[in-house]
Amino acid sequence: MAENPFAEFSLEKTIDLRWTLRDIQARRLKLSPVSDEDLRILTGLGLVEVRDEGIVLTQAGIAVLNGS
C-alpha cells in the first residue's frame, strides 16, 4: 500500500480532506465549495489538478479514495 499522503495532518483535517476529494469526484462543488487552503493542500500533494473544466482528481487522488 502506498504511503499515507495525509500522515502529517490531524485526524480531523484528514477526514476533511478525504471528504473534499469525494466532493470533487462527485462534482458536488456548488453545494460544497473547496476552501482555498484545502485546494492548496490537495494540489501540493498531487491529488487534484485545476483544469479548464474545473478541479479534477489525479490518478493519485483516485488511488487515495480507492484505498490503493
PDB file of N, CA, C and O in Angstrom:
ATOM      1  N   MET A   1       0.841  -1.180   0.000  1.00  0.00           N
ATOM      2  CA  MET A   1       0.000   0.000   0.000  1.00  0.00           C
ATOM      3  C   MET A   1       0.881   1.236   0.000  1.00  0.00           C
ATOM      4  O   MET A   1       1.936   1.244   0.635  1.00  0.00           O
ATOM      5  N   ALA A   2       0.474   2.255  -0.686  1.00  0.00           N
ATOM      6  CA  ALA A   2       1.246   3.486  -0.792  1.00  0.00           C
ATOM      7  C   ALA A   2       1.253   4.237   0.540  1.00  0.00           C
ATOM      8  O   ALA A   2       0.390   4.043   1.396  1.00  0.00           O
ATOM      9  N   GLU A   3       2.240   5.084   0.678  1.00  0.00           N
ATOM     10  CA  GLU A   3       2.357   5.922   1.873  1.00  0.00           C
ATOM     11  C   GLU A   3       1.115   6.808   2.022  1.00  0.00           C
ATOM     12  O   GLU A   3       0.545   7.264   1.030  1.00  0.00           O
ATOM     13  N   ASN A   4       0.710   7.044   3.258  1.00  0.00           N
ATOM     14  CA  ASN A   4      -0.451   7.881   3.536  1.00  0.00           C
ATOM     15  C   ASN A   4      -0.108   9.346   3.253  1.00  0.00           C
ATOM     16  O   ASN A   4       0.743   9.911   3.939  1.00  0.00           O
ATOM     17  N   PRO A   5      -0.750   9.976   2.258  1.00  0.00           N
ATOM     18  CA  PRO A   5      -0.423  11.367   1.939  1.00  0.00           C
ATOM     19  C   PRO A   5      -0.870  12.345   3.027  1.00  0.00           C
ATOM     20  O   PRO A   5      -0.441  13.498   3.037  1.00  0.00           O
ATOM     21  N   PHE A   6      -1.729  11.889   3.943  1.00  0.00           N
ATOM     22  CA  PHE A   6      -2.258  12.752   4.994  1.00  0.00           C
ATOM     23  C   PHE A   6      -1.578  12.540   6.341  1.00  0.00           C
ATOM     24  O   PHE A   6      -2.066  13.033   7.358  1.00  0.00           O
ATOM     25  N   ALA A   7      -0.469  11.821   6.369  1.00  0.00           N
ATOM     26  CA  ALA A   7       0.190  11.451   7.625  1.00  0.00           C
ATOM     27  C   ALA A   7       0.555  12.655   8.490  1.00  0.00           C
ATOM     28  O   ALA A   7       0.555  12.551   9.717  1.00  0.00           O
ATOM     29  N   GLU A   8       0.861  13.784   7.878  1.00  0.00           N
ATOM     30  CA  GLU A   8       1.283  14.958   8.645  1.00  0.00           C
ATOM     31  C   GLU A   8       0.117  15.763   9.228  1.00  0.00           C
ATOM     32  O   GLU A   8       0.338  16.711   9.981  1.00  0.00           O
ATOM     33  N   PHE A   9      -1.106  15.395   8.891  1.00  0.00           N
ATOM     34  CA  PHE A   9      -2.269  16.162   9.314  1.00  0.00           C
ATOM     35  C   PHE A   9      -2.990  15.484  10.478  1.00  0.00           C
ATOM     36  O   PHE A   9      -2.852  14.280  10.694  1.00  0.00           O
ATOM     37  N   SER A  10      -3.757  16.273  11.217  1.00  0.00           N
ATOM     38  CA  SER A  10      -4.569  15.724  12.296  1.00  0.00           C
ATOM     39  C   SER A  10      -5.660  14.840  11.705  1.00  0.00           C
ATOM     40  O   SER A  10      -5.954  14.908  10.512  1.00  0.00           O
ATOM     41  N   LEU A  11      -6.254  14.013  12.555  1.00  0.00           N
ATOM     42  CA  LEU A  11      -7.337  13.142  12.109  1.00  0.00           C
ATOM     43  C   LEU A  11      -8.493  13.963  11.541  1.00  0.00           C
ATOM     44  O   LEU A  11      -9.064  13.605  10.511  1.00  0.00           O
ATOM     45  N   GLU A  12      -8.834  15.056  12.207  1.00  0.00           N
ATOM     46  CA  GLU A  12      -9.934  15.909  11.742  1.00  0.00           C
ATOM     47  C   GLU A  12      -9.648  16.486  10.356  1.00  0.00           C
ATOM     48  O   GLU A  12     -10.526  16.490   9.492  1.00  0.00           O
ATOM     49  N   LYS A  13      -8.434  16.969  10.142  1.00  0.00           N
ATOM     50  CA  LYS A  13      -8.065  17.547   8.844  1.00  0.00           C
ATOM     51  C   LYS A  13      -8.041  16.465   7.776  1.00  0.00           C
ATOM     52  O   LYS A  13      -8.466  16.696   6.644  1.00  0.00           O
ATOM     53  N   THR A  14      -7.546  15.283   8.132  1.00  0.00           N
ATOM     54  CA  THR A  14      -7.516  14.171   7.182  1.00  0.00           C
ATOM     55  C   THR A  14      -8.924  13.814   6.723  1.00  0.00           C
ATOM     56  O   THR A  14      -9.158  13.599   5.534  1.00  0.00           O
ATOM     57  N   ILE A  15      -9.851  13.751   7.658  1.00  0.00           N
ATOM     58  CA  ILE A  15     -11.246  13.461   7.312  1.00  0.00           C
ATOM     59  C   ILE A  15     -11.798  14.544   6.398  1.00  0.00           C
ATOM     60  O   ILE A  15     -12.455  14.237   5.403  1.00  0.00           O
ATOM     61  N   ASP A  16     -11.542  15.813   6.723  1.00  0.00           N
ATOM     62  CA  ASP A  16     -11.997  16.926   5.876  1.00  0.00           C
ATOM     63  C   ASP A  16     -11.447  16.807   4.466  1.00  0.00           C
ATOM     64  O   ASP A  16     -12.182  16.994   3.497  1.00  0.00           O
ATOM     65  N   LEU A  17     -10.157  16.496   4.338  1.00  0.00           N
ATOM     66  CA  LEU A  17      -9.535  16.399   3.020  1.00  0.00           C
ATOM     67  C   LEU A  17     -10.091  15.221   2.223  1.00  0.00           C
ATOM     68  O   LEU A  17     -10.305  15.337   1.016  1.00  0.00           O
ATOM     69  N   ARG A  18     -10.324  14.099   2.883  1.00  0.00           N
ATOM     70  CA  ARG A  18     -10.904  12.953   2.184  1.00  0.00           C
ATOM     71  C   ARG A  18     -12.326  13.262   1.706  1.00  0.00           C
ATOM     72  O   ARG A  18     -12.705  12.877   0.600  1.00  0.00           O
ATOM     73  N   TRP A  19     -13.113  13.957   2.536  1.00  0.00           N
ATOM     74  CA  TRP A  19     -14.456  14.353   2.093  1.00  0.00           C
ATOM     75  C   TRP A  19     -14.376  15.343   0.937  1.00  0.00           C
ATOM     76  O   TRP A  19     -15.204  15.304   0.026  1.00  0.00           O
ATOM     77  N   THR A  20     -13.401  16.214   0.967  1.00  0.00           N
ATOM     78  CA  THR A  20     -13.218  17.155  -0.142  1.00  0.00           C
ATOM     79  C   THR A  20     -12.908  16.396  -1.426  1.00  0.00           C
ATOM     80  O   THR A  20     -13.442  16.729  -2.484  1.00  0.00           O
ATOM     81  N   LEU A  21     -12.052  15.379  -1.347  1.00  0.00           N
ATOM     82  CA  LEU A  21     -11.772  14.554  -2.530  1.00  0.00           C
ATOM     83  C   LEU A  21     -13.052  13.889  -3.044  1.00  0.00           C
ATOM     84  O   LEU A  21     -13.284  13.838  -4.252  1.00  0.00           O
ATOM     85  N   ARG A  22     -13.872  13.383  -2.136  1.00  0.00           N
ATOM     86  CA  ARG A  22     -15.145  12.757  -2.541  1.00  0.00           C
ATOM     87  C   ARG A  22     -16.073  13.776  -3.207  1.00  0.00           C
ATOM     88  O   ARG A  22     -16.731  13.468  -4.201  1.00  0.00           O
ATOM     89  N   ASP A  23     -16.120  14.987  -2.654  1.00  0.00           N
ATOM     90  CA  ASP A  23     -16.956  16.035  -3.240  1.00  0.00           C
ATOM     91  C   ASP A  23     -16.475  16.398  -4.643  1.00  0.00           C
ATOM     92  O   ASP A  23     -17.285  16.621  -5.543  1.00  0.00           O
ATOM     93  N   ILE A  24     -15.163  16.457  -4.827  1.00  0.00           N
ATOM     94  CA  ILE A  24     -14.610  16.764  -6.154  1.00  0.00           C
ATOM     95  C   ILE A  24     -14.958  15.643  -7.128  1.00  0.00           C
ATOM     96  O   ILE A  24     -15.385  15.903  -8.253  1.00  0.00           O
ATOM     97  N   GLN A  25     -14.779  14.411  -6.699  1.00  0.00           N
ATOM     98  CA  GLN A  25     -15.065  13.264  -7.559  1.00  0.00           C
ATOM     99  C   GLN A  25     -16.536  13.231  -7.970  1.00  0.00           C
ATOM    100  O   GLN A  25     -16.854  12.911  -9.116  1.00  0.00           O
ATOM    101  N   ALA A  26     -17.427  13.558  -7.047  1.00  0.00           N
ATOM    102  CA  ALA A  26     -18.869  13.519  -7.315  1.00  0.00           C
ATOM    103  C   ALA A  26     -19.394  14.817  -7.930  1.00  0.00           C
ATOM    104  O   ALA A  26     -20.587  14.947  -8.204  1.00  0.00           O
ATOM    105  N   ARG A  27     -18.497  15.766  -8.140  1.00  0.00           N
ATOM    106  CA  ARG A  27     -18.853  17.077  -8.723  1.00  0.00           C
ATOM    107  C   ARG A  27     -19.913  17.799  -7.893  1.00  0.00           C
ATOM    108  O   ARG A  27     -20.878  18.343  -8.430  1.00  0.00           O
ATOM    109  N   ARG A  28     -19.715  17.794  -6.564  1.00  0.00           N
ATOM    110  CA  ARG A  28     -20.632  18.484  -5.648  1.00  0.00           C
ATOM    111  C   ARG A  28     -20.072  19.829  -5.219  1.00  0.00           C
ATOM    112  O   ARG A  28     -20.342  20.277  -4.104  1.00  0.00           O
ATOM    113  N   LEU A  29     -19.308  20.477  -6.067  1.00  0.00           N
ATOM    114  CA  LEU A  29     -18.600  21.684  -5.657  1.00  0.00           C
ATOM    115  C   LEU A  29     -19.507  22.893  -5.504  1.00  0.00           C
ATOM    116  O   LEU A  29     -19.149  23.837  -4.800  1.00  0.00           O
ATOM    117  N   LYS A  30     -20.666  22.892  -6.141  1.00  0.00           N
ATOM    118  CA  LYS A  30     -21.602  24.007  -5.925  1.00  0.00           C
ATOM    119  C   LYS A  30     -22.212  23.930  -4.537  1.00  0.00           C
ATOM    120  O   LYS A  30     -22.459  24.955  -3.902  1.00  0.00           O
ATOM    121  N   LEU A  31     -22.457  22.710  -4.065  1.00  0.00           N
ATOM    122  CA  LEU A  31     -23.015  22.523  -2.731  1.00  0.00           C
ATOM    123  C   LEU A  31     -21.937  22.583  -1.652  1.00  0.00           C
ATOM    124  O   LEU A  31     -22.183  23.058  -0.544  1.00  0.00           O
ATOM    125  N   SER A  32     -20.747  22.100  -1.984  1.00  0.00           N
ATOM    126  CA  SER A  32     -19.636  22.047  -1.026  1.00  0.00           C
ATOM    127  C   SER A  32     -18.382  22.615  -1.673  1.00  0.00           C
ATOM    128  O   SER A  32     -17.512  21.855  -2.098  1.00  0.00           O
ATOM    129  N   PRO A  33     -18.272  23.936  -1.754  1.00  0.00           N
ATOM    130  CA  PRO A  33     -17.092  24.516  -2.406  1.00  0.00           C
ATOM    131  C   PRO A  33     -15.808  24.146  -1.646  1.00  0.00           C
ATOM    132  O   PRO A  33     -15.807  24.005  -0.423  1.00  0.00           O
ATOM    133  N   VAL A  34     -14.735  23.995  -2.398  1.00  0.00           N
ATOM    134  CA  VAL A  34     -13.430  23.669  -1.823  1.00  0.00           C
ATOM    135  C   VAL A  34     -12.806  24.941  -1.271  1.00  0.00           C
ATOM    136  O   VAL A  34     -12.751  25.963  -1.955  1.00  0.00           O
ATOM    137  N   SER A  35     -12.337  24.873  -0.033  1.00  0.00           N
ATOM    138  CA  SER A  35     -11.674  26.047   0.548  1.00  0.00           C
ATOM    139  C   SER A  35     -10.321  26.250  -0.141  1.00  0.00           C
ATOM    140  O   SER A  35      -9.737  25.306  -0.671  1.00  0.00           O
ATOM    141  N   ASP A  36      -9.843  27.469  -0.126  1.00  0.00           N
ATOM    142  CA  ASP A  36      -8.540  27.769  -0.730  1.00  0.00           C
ATOM    143  C   ASP A  36      -7.434  26.955  -0.076  1.00  0.00           C
ATOM    144  O   ASP A  36      -6.525  26.472  -0.751  1.00  0.00           O
ATOM    145  N   GLU A  37      -7.515  26.804   1.254  1.00  0.00           N
ATOM    146  CA  GLU A  37      -6.494  26.035   1.975  1.00  0.00           C
ATOM    147  C   GLU A  37      -6.507  24.567   1.562  1.00  0.00           C
ATOM    148  O   GLU A  37      -5.453  23.986   1.303  1.00  0.00           O
ATOM    149  N   ASP A  38      -7.696  23.963   1.498  1.00  0.00           N
ATOM    150  CA  ASP A  38      -7.788  22.558   1.104  1.00  0.00           C
ATOM    151  C   ASP A  38      -7.324  22.364  -0.339  1.00  0.00           C
ATOM    152  O   ASP A  38      -6.644  21.383  -0.642  1.00  0.00           O
ATOM    153  N   LEU A  39      -7.678  23.274  -1.216  1.00  0.00           N
ATOM    154  CA  LEU A  39      -7.242  23.187  -2.608  1.00  0.00           C
ATOM    155  C   LEU A  39      -5.717  23.268  -2.686  1.00  0.00           C
ATOM    156  O   LEU A  39      -5.093  22.521  -3.439  1.00  0.00           O
ATOM    157  N   ARG A  40      -5.121  24.166  -1.917  1.00  0.00           N
ATOM    158  CA  ARG A  40      -3.659  24.308  -1.903  1.00  0.00           C
ATOM    159  C   ARG A  40      -3.018  23.016  -1.403  1.00  0.00           C
ATOM    160  O   ARG A  40      -2.040  22.548  -1.987  1.00  0.00           O
ATOM    161  N   ILE A  41      -3.554  22.436  -0.334  1.00  0.00           N
ATOM    162  CA  ILE A  41      -3.002  21.206   0.233  1.00  0.00           C
ATOM    163  C   ILE A  41      -3.124  20.057  -0.766  1.00  0.00           C
ATOM    164  O   ILE A  41      -2.145  19.363  -1.038  1.00  0.00           O
ATOM    165  N   LEU A  42      -4.316  19.859  -1.308  1.00  0.00           N
ATOM    166  CA  LEU A  42      -4.547  18.733  -2.214  1.00  0.00           C
ATOM    167  C   LEU A  42      -3.752  18.874  -3.508  1.00  0.00           C
ATOM    168  O   LEU A  42      -3.269  17.881  -4.051  1.00  0.00           O
ATOM    169  N   THR A  43      -3.615  20.092  -3.999  1.00  0.00           N
ATOM    170  CA  THR A  43      -2.796  20.323  -5.188  1.00  0.00           C
ATOM    171  C   THR A  43      -1.331  20.051  -4.868  1.00  0.00           C
ATOM    172  O   THR A  43      -0.626  19.417  -5.653  1.00  0.00           O
ATOM    173  N   GLY A  44      -0.880  20.526  -3.725  1.00  0.00           N
ATOM    174  CA  GLY A  44       0.505  20.306  -3.305  1.00  0.00           C
ATOM    175  C   GLY A  44       0.838  18.836  -3.129  1.00  0.00           C
ATOM    176  O   GLY A  44       1.966  18.418  -3.388  1.00  0.00           O
ATOM    177  N   LEU A  45      -0.132  18.052  -2.692  1.00  0.00           N
ATOM    178  CA  LEU A  45       0.068  16.612  -2.534  1.00  0.00           C
ATOM    179  C   LEU A  45      -0.060  15.865  -3.860  1.00  0.00           C
ATOM    180  O   LEU A  45       0.207  14.665  -3.924  1.00  0.00           O
ATOM    181  N   GLY A  46      -0.464  16.568  -4.914  1.00  0.00           N
ATOM    182  CA  GLY A  46      -0.619  15.939  -6.225  1.00  0.00           C
ATOM    183  C   GLY A  46      -1.872  15.109  -6.359  1.00  0.00           C
ATOM    184  O   GLY A  46      -1.942  14.218  -7.205  1.00  0.00           O
ATOM    185  N   LEU A  47      -2.878  15.396  -5.522  1.00  0.00           N
ATOM    186  CA  LEU A  47      -4.113  14.611  -5.554  1.00  0.00           C
ATOM    187  C   LEU A  47      -5.189  15.224  -6.439  1.00  0.00           C
ATOM    188  O   LEU A  47      -6.104  14.526  -6.876  1.00  0.00           O
ATOM    189  N   VAL A  48      -5.087  16.522  -6.707  1.00  0.00           N
ATOM    190  CA  VAL A  48      -6.034  17.192  -7.601  1.00  0.00           C
ATOM    191  C   VAL A  48      -5.275  18.132  -8.534  1.00  0.00           C
ATOM    192  O   VAL A  48      -4.143  18.532  -8.261  1.00  0.00           O
ATOM    193  N   GLU A  49      -5.924  18.466  -9.630  1.00  0.00           N
ATOM    194  CA  GLU A  49      -5.415  19.451 -10.587  1.00  0.00           C
ATOM    195  C   GLU A  49      -6.545  20.413 -10.920  1.00  0.00           C
ATOM    196  O   GLU A  49      -7.719  20.043 -10.919  1.00  0.00           O
ATOM    197  N   VAL A  50      -6.173  21.638 -11.202  1.00  0.00           N
ATOM    198  CA  VAL A  50      -7.141  22.631 -11.664  1.00  0.00           C
ATOM    199  C   VAL A  50      -6.991  22.718 -13.178  1.00  0.00           C
ATOM    200  O   VAL A  50      -5.933  23.085 -13.689  1.00  0.00           O
ATOM    201  N   ARG A  51      -8.054  22.379 -13.879  1.00  0.00           N
ATOM    202  CA  ARG A  51      -8.063  22.405 -15.349  1.00  0.00           C
ATOM    203  C   ARG A  51      -9.150  23.356 -15.819  1.00  0.00           C
ATOM    204  O   ARG A  51      -9.878  23.936 -15.014  1.00  0.00           O
ATOM    205  N   ASP A  52      -9.250  23.508 -17.130  1.00  0.00           N
ATOM    206  CA  ASP A  52     -10.276  24.378 -17.705  1.00  0.00           C
ATOM    207  C   ASP A  52     -11.678  23.963 -17.259  1.00  0.00           C
ATOM    208  O   ASP A  52     -12.533  24.814 -17.014  1.00  0.00           O
ATOM    209  N   GLU A  53     -11.911  22.650 -17.156  1.00  0.00           N
ATOM    210  CA  GLU A  53     -13.237  22.159 -16.770  1.00  0.00           C
ATOM    211  C   GLU A  53     -13.464  22.187 -15.266  1.00  0.00           C
ATOM    212  O   GLU A  53     -14.545  21.829 -14.797  1.00  0.00           O
ATOM    213  N   GLY A  54     -12.471  22.601 -14.513  1.00  0.00           N
ATOM    214  CA  GLY A  54     -12.612  22.717 -13.059  1.00  0.00           C
ATOM    215  C   GLY A  54     -11.579  21.882 -12.332  1.00  0.00           C
ATOM    216  O   GLY A  54     -10.536  21.533 -12.884  1.00  0.00           O
ATOM    217  N   ILE A  55     -11.884  21.571 -11.092  1.00  0.00           N
ATOM    218  CA  ILE A  55     -10.984  20.789 -10.258  1.00  0.00           C
ATOM    219  C   ILE A  55     -11.258  19.313 -10.505  1.00  0.00           C
ATOM    220  O   ILE A  55     -12.405  18.869 -10.445  1.00  0.00           O
ATOM    221  N   VAL A  56     -10.203  18.553 -10.783  1.00  0.00           N
ATOM    222  CA  VAL A  56     -10.343  17.120 -11.057  1.00  0.00           C
ATOM    223  C   VAL A  56      -9.323  16.341 -10.232  1.00  0.00           C
ATOM    224  O   VAL A  56      -8.260  16.853  -9.881  1.00  0.00           O
ATOM    225  N   LEU A  57      -9.674  15.089  -9.933  1.00  0.00           N
ATOM    226  CA  LEU A  57      -8.747  14.203  -9.230  1.00  0.00           C
ATOM    227  C   LEU A  57      -7.667  13.717 -10.178  1.00  0.00           C
ATOM    228  O   LEU A  57      -7.931  13.465 -11.354  1.00  0.00           O
ATOM    229  N   THR A  58      -6.456  13.584  -9.671  1.00  0.00           N
ATOM    230  CA  THR A  58      -5.391  12.930 -10.411  1.00  0.00           C
ATOM    231  C   THR A  58      -5.500  11.431 -10.156  1.00  0.00           C
ATOM    232  O   THR A  58      -6.340  10.995  -9.369  1.00  0.00           O
ATOM    233  N   GLN A  59      -4.668  10.652 -10.807  1.00  0.00           N
ATOM    234  CA  GLN A  59      -4.649   9.211 -10.557  1.00  0.00           C
ATOM    235  C   GLN A  59      -4.302   8.933  -9.096  1.00  0.00           C
ATOM    236  O   GLN A  59      -4.834   7.998  -8.498  1.00  0.00           O
ATOM    237  N   ALA A  60      -3.413   9.739  -8.524  1.00  0.00           N
ATOM    238  CA  ALA A  60      -3.055   9.580  -7.109  1.00  0.00           C
ATOM    239  C   ALA A  60      -4.259   9.861  -6.213  1.00  0.00           C
ATOM    240  O   ALA A  60      -4.459   9.172  -5.214  1.00  0.00           O
ATOM    241  N   GLY A  61      -5.054  10.860  -6.559  1.00  0.00           N
ATOM    242  CA  GLY A  61      -6.259  11.179  -5.793  1.00  0.00           C
ATOM    243  C   GLY A  61      -7.276  10.071  -5.855  1.00  0.00           C
ATOM    244  O   GLY A  61      -7.910   9.745  -4.852  1.00  0.00           O
ATOM    245  N   ILE A  62      -7.436   9.490  -7.023  1.00  0.00           N
ATOM    246  CA  ILE A  62      -8.349   8.353  -7.190  1.00  0.00           C
ATOM    247  C   ILE A  62      -7.859   7.170  -6.355  1.00  0.00           C
ATOM    248  O   ILE A  62      -8.656   6.485  -5.714  1.00  0.00           O
ATOM    249  N   ALA A  63      -6.553   6.935  -6.367  1.00  0.00           N
ATOM    250  CA  ALA A  63      -5.979   5.822  -5.605  1.00  0.00           C
ATOM    251  C   ALA A  63      -6.207   6.006  -4.114  1.00  0.00           C
ATOM    252  O   ALA A  63      -6.469   5.032  -3.408  1.00  0.00           O
ATOM    253  N   VAL A  64      -6.111   7.246  -3.616  1.00  0.00           N
ATOM    254  CA  VAL A  64      -6.356   7.511  -2.193  1.00  0.00           C
ATOM    255  C   VAL A  64      -7.785   7.143  -1.833  1.00  0.00           C
ATOM    256  O   VAL A  64      -8.023   6.522  -0.797  1.00  0.00           O
ATOM    257  N   LEU A  65      -8.737   7.518  -2.675  1.00  0.00           N
ATOM    258  CA  LEU A  65     -10.140   7.208  -2.377  1.00  0.00           C
ATOM    259  C   LEU A  65     -10.447   5.723  -2.510  1.00  0.00           C
ATOM    260  O   LEU A  65     -11.331   5.203  -1.828  1.00  0.00           O
ATOM    261  N   ASN A  66      -9.723   5.045  -3.384  1.00  0.00           N
ATOM    262  CA  ASN A  66      -9.947   3.612  -3.578  1.00  0.00           C
ATOM    263  C   ASN A  66      -9.159   2.766  -2.577  1.00  0.00           C
ATOM    264  O   ASN A  66      -9.291   1.542  -2.550  1.00  0.00           O
ATOM    265  N   GLY A  67      -8.346   3.421  -1.762  1.00  0.00           N
ATOM    266  CA  GLY A  67      -7.572   2.693  -0.764  1.00  0.00           C
ATOM    267  C   GLY A  67      -6.368   1.972  -1.322  1.00  0.00           C
ATOM    268  O   GLY A  67      -5.828   1.080  -0.669  1.00  0.00           O
ATOM    269  N   SER A  68      -5.932   2.339  -2.525  1.00  0.00           N
ATOM    270  CA  SER A  68      -4.783   1.687  -3.144  1.00  0.00           C
ATOM    271  C   SER A  68      -3.497   2.381  -2.784  1.00  0.00           C
ATOM    272  O   SER A  68      -2.426   1.961  -3.222  1.00  0.00           O
TER     273      SER A  68
END
